[in-house]
């Protein structure tokens, strides 16, 4: 494919997605869902744009999620996070476990024979969907400019920025169980989770402070390069934390928190820059996911997929939220219901 044609397709994709999101906002349709639909429309079963490169899709998704999480941390005040630290951490750990286990048990009971996988397979499947989707959460809460009571916004953002380590550990654990014939290594799994969380938080804090020091120390004549320097620092935090065996996504979010709550040169322009980058990243992720989806291949999994979604929406996610927030009576019934239904991974990728 010629580069000119590729650029033409890319520009039409972005233009169509933006126009669709503008129309969807009047109808109350989430922008990310429309981005996904536009990608499917242009895909192999639609207008014929063939894209099936999983490696490139992974690169796009990883880089985009880094920018989204860093931008989210950049716009969050630590004073808002501090009161919700307890519920946020419990939702990001215990909540993920409860969601995965309850979903797996119901999937096994209702669909085990139909989809042809055992209990361990159901646990693995549920683990991959057990954490909330960061891109969806930040897009919904920030794109709509919602002003929520009782610290619901920082609670959701903290959970979505910190719950990937638990989902990752659960996924790795159940994969190892399937490969090793069911022999569990629970101590190893707990140790992996602690390492992921601890290294992720420490790396994010230390490298975030280093980014602020470096940006304030270095003298760049061109002010437009400062936001670009921050973006390169964001990617460095992700990569460095990976090699330190920590959770990179958590580190990027923490680094964004640190940077956003410190004084540094050209802070306003940097925030404006990352707001634009964040929207480009969201477009990129969901258009790419849409291009990867072939509706003709969904016929055999449509009914099981809808059933699993309904189970997570109405049973496992609300149950995990209500159990996790039992020690925090300040959250009302409406608060708990709202927390149950915002940002679910399967909703964000419906």
N, C-alpha and C positions, 0 to 999 in steps of 0.2 A: 504494500500500500504506500503510495507516494505521501511525503510529508505534508504537502499542500492539502491533499484530500483528508488526511488525518486531522489536520487543524480545522478544516471546514466542518467535519463531523463533530469535533469537540466543541467548537463555537456554537453550532446549532443545538447540541445537547444542553449546554449551559444556558443558552438563551431560552430554550423551551422550558427547562426546569424552573427558571426564574419567573417566567410568565405564568406557568402553572401554579407556582407557589403564591403568586399575587392573587390569582383567581381563587385559589383554595382558601386563602385567609378570609375571604368574604363568606365562604361557605362553612368555615370552621374545620377544614380538613388539614391535618398536620403537614407542614412543608416537607418533612423527611419522607413521608409516605408518598407524596407526589414525586419527589426526586427518584424514589425507587420505581414508581410506575413509569416515569419517563424513560428510565434505563431499560425497563422491560419492553416498552413500546418500540424502542430503537434496536432491541436485541435481535437474535437470530430468528425468533418466531414472529417478530414484528416487521420492522423496516429493513431487517437484514444485516445489521452491523454485527459481525461475528467477533466475539471476544470471549476467550476461555482460558486465558493465561492466569492461573492461580497465583503464581509467584509475583507477577506485577500487581495483582489485586491485593496481595498481602502487603507489599511495599506501600501502595497507596493508602491502604487502611491504617497501617502502623504509623506512617508519617502524619496522616490526617488526625488520628486520635491523639497523638502527641501534642499537636498544635491546639486541639480542642481542650484537652485537659489543662495545658499550661495557661491558655487564655482564661479558662474557668477559674483557676487559682489566682490569676493575675487580678481578676475583678472581685475577689472575695476578701472581705475583711476578717482577720483572725478573731476580732472581737465578736463576730457573728458565729464563728465556728466553735469557740470555747464553750458556750452553754450547751451545745449539742454533741460534744465529743463522746459522751457515754452512749447515748442512743445510736449515734452514727456508727461507732465501732461495733456495737452489738449487732446492728442490722447488717453490717458488712461481713460479719463472721457467722454468728449463730443464725441469722436470718437466711444466709446463703445455704447453710447446711440443712435447715428445716425445709426450705423450698425444694432443694434437690431430692431429699429423702421422700418427702410426701409426694412429690410429682412422680418419682420413680415407682413408688409402690402402687399408685393409681394407674400409671401407664401399664405396669406389669399385670395388674388385675384386669383392666379393661381391654388392653391391646396386645398383651404379650404374645398370644398365639397368632394374632392377625399379622403383626409385623415381624414375627419370627425371631425375636431376641429374648434372652433370659433376663433374670433380675439384675445381674451385673451390667448387662448391656443397657437396661433401662436406667440404672444409676448413672452410667457414663453419659447417656443422652441427656438426662435431667441436669447433670452437673454443668454441661456446656451452656445451658440456658438459665442457670440459677442466679447469675448476677445481673444487675440492672445495666442498661446500656448507657454509657457516659454521653455519647453523642446525642442520644434522644433527650436525656435529662437536661443537659445544658442548653440544647436548642429550644426545648419547650419553655423552660423557666426564664431564660434570658431573651430569647427571641420574642416572646409575648410580653416581656416587661412586667411579669406578674409580681404583685406585692402580697405576699402570703403572711398570715399571722402565725404566732407561736413557733417561729424559727423553722418553718417547714422547708423553706428553700435551702438554707445551709445544711439541714439534716439530709435532704435528698442528694445534694451535691457532694457532701462528705461521703455518704454511703457509696454513690456511684464511682467516686474517685478512689475508694479504698477497698471495694469488694472483689476486685479481680484476683488478688492473691488467694483467697479462699476457694474461689471457683477453679483457679488453676491447680491448686493442690488436690482438690477433689477429683478433677479430671485426670491428673497424673496418677493418683492413687488407684482409681478404678481401671485405668489402662494397664497398670502393673499387675493388678489382681487378675485381670483377664489373661494376660500373657503368662502369669506364673501359676495358673490353675487355681486361683482363689486363696492363695497364701497372703494374708494381710500383714503390712508393716506399719502399724499405726504410730509407733514411736517415731519412725522415719518421716511419716507424713506430717506429724505435729512439728517435728524439728524443721522440716522444709517450710512450713507455714510461718514459723517464728522467724526463720532466716529471711524469708521473703519480705515480711512486714518490717522487721527491724532494719535490715539493710536498706530497704526502700525509703523508709522515713529518714534515716540518718543521711543517706546519700542525697536525697532531695533537699534536706535542710542545709547540709554543708555546701553542696554545689550551688544551691540557690544563693547563699550568702556570698560565695565566690563570684557568681555572675554579677551581683550588685557591686561588689568591690571592683571588679575588673572594668565594668562599664563606667563607673565613676572615675576610675583611675586613668583609663586610656583616653587620649585626646584625638578625636576624629573630626577633621574639618567639616566633612559632609554629614550634617545632622540626620539625613535620610538613612544613613547606614546603621544607626544605633538600633532601630527595631530589627534589622536584619541580623545584627550581632546577637540580639536576644534570641532570635529564632534558631540560630546556629547553636547557641548555648542550650536551648531546649532539647535539641536533637542529641547534643553531647551528653546531657544528663541521662537521657533514655539509654544510650549505648553504653555509657560507663557503668550504670547501675546493672545492666544485663551482665556485664563481665564480672561484676562484684557479686553476682548470684542473688541480687535483690529483685523486687518487682519494679520494673521500669516505669509502668504507668502510674503507680503510686508515687514514685520518686518525682516524676514530671509534675504531677499535681501539687505535691508539697513544695517543689521548687518554685512553681508559679505563685503559691501562697506567700512564700518568703519574699520573692521579688516584689509582688504586688503590695506588700505591707512595709516596704522600705523606700527611702527616698533615693532616686537616681535621676540622672540627666535625661531629659526628653521623655518623661514618664507618660505624659498625656498622649504624645504622638505614638509611643510604643503601644499603649492600650488601644488606640484607634486602629493601628496597623494589625494587631492581633484579632480585633473584632472582624476585620475583613478577611484575614487568613482563616479564621474559624469558620466563616460561612463558605469559603472556597473548599475547606476541608470537608465540611458536611456534604456539600454538593458532590465532591469527588468520591466520598465513601459510598453514598447511596446510589449514585449513578452507576458506579462500578458494580455494586451488588446487583442492581437491576439488570445490567448487561449480562451478568453471569447466570441469571435465571431464565430458563426456557419453560414457559407456561405449559407446553405440551408434555413436559416430563413430570408435571405436578399432579397428573390425574390419579396416579396410584397412591400418592401420599397425601392428597388433599384432605380427605376425611380424617385420617389419623392426626394430621397436623393441626386441623381445626380443633379436634377433641383435646389434644395436648395443650393448645393455647387456652381453651376454656378452663381446663383444669388449673392451669397456673394463674389465670386471671381471677377466678372465682373461689379457688380453694387454697392452693399451696402458698401463693404469695400473700394473700390476706392473713392466713394462719401464721405464717412466719413473722409478719409484721406485728400482729397482736401479741404473740408470745414474746417477741424480742422487746416490746415496749411495756410489758407488765410492770417492770420496776420504775416506770416513768409515768405517773398518773396525770401529769400536766397535759399530756396529749389527749384531746377529746376524741370521741367516736368518729367525728368527721375528719379529724386530723389523721387518724389511723387508716381510714378508708382512702383518703387522698394519698397517703404514703404507699398504700398497697397497690395503687393503680397507675402510678407515674413512673415511666422509664423502664418498664419491663422489657427485657431483651426481645422477646417474641413479638411484643407490640411494636417496638421500634423497627423490626424487620418484617412486619406482616406483609 
